[in-house]
Amino acid sequence: MNVMNFPVTYDALQPYLLAKGKERACYRNPVNTNTVIKLSHCSFARQSLRELTYFEVLKRRKVPATHIPFFVGRVNIPGYVGIEQQLICDFDGSPSKSLFYYLSNKTSSIYFQLPDLLEALYHFLYRYGIALSDLSGNNILIRREKTGINRAVMIDGFGTTDLIPICHYFPHFARMKILRHWERFLPKIHLDHPQTTFEINSSSMEMNTLLP
C-alpha cells in the first residue's frame, strides 16, 4: 500500500474542510488540489481502515475509476488515519454536487437525467461486484461533463461491515448485496424527496451485464 507521511498538520488542514460526518472529516488537499483527504481519529478509524484494505483489493482487480474515485493511498497524520483519493469535479473545476442536491433542484436539466445516471452507476457496481457499506444520496456525486454526458460517482461507503468480508474477494457475493442495497435505496429517494416526479425501479434494471 502506498503510505505517505502528510506534510500538513491536523490543525493546518481545518481551513480546507469540505464535509464532516460522525466518524471522519473530508478535506481538500492543500498540497494537491486534485485530491481530498478523508481523516479519522485513530480511536474511530474502523471505517477508514476497512476502506483502505478494500481499495487495495479493487486496485489489484483493476477496477476502473469511472464511477468511483481514483485511490491514491494512505496518509499518515499523527493520531489520525487518512485516505487520499480523487476529488470529483465538474468540467469547470468546481467540486461536483451530490445526488440530493439535484433531486432538490427540479429546474436543472440534470434532474431529468438522474434515472439514467443512477442506472449506469448501478450497472457499474454490479458488473465489478463492488461491496458497499452505505448507499446514500450523500455518497453519490453527479459529475457534469463538458459533453453533457454526465456521470454518477460513488465517493464513500465502500467495503462490507461483515465480520468475515467474503464479498471483498468474491464479487458474486458482493452482487447479491448490491441488489439488496439498491432495493432499499430507491424507495428511500422518494421518501426523502417526495416531490420527485420520475420513477427508478430496481426491477427495470437489466441484469445481463457482461461480467468480468
Secondary structure, DSSP 8 states (H G I E B T S, - for coil): --EEE-SS-HHHHGGGEEEE-SSEEEEE-SS-TTEEEEEEEGGG-HHHHHHHHHHHHHHHTT--TTSS--EEEEEEETTEEEEEEE--B-TTSSB-EEHHHHHT-TTSGGGGGHHHHHHHHHHHHHHTT--BS---GGGEEEE--TTS--EEEE-S-BS---SS-HHHH-HHHHHHHHHHHHHHHHHHHHHH-TT--S---GGGS-------
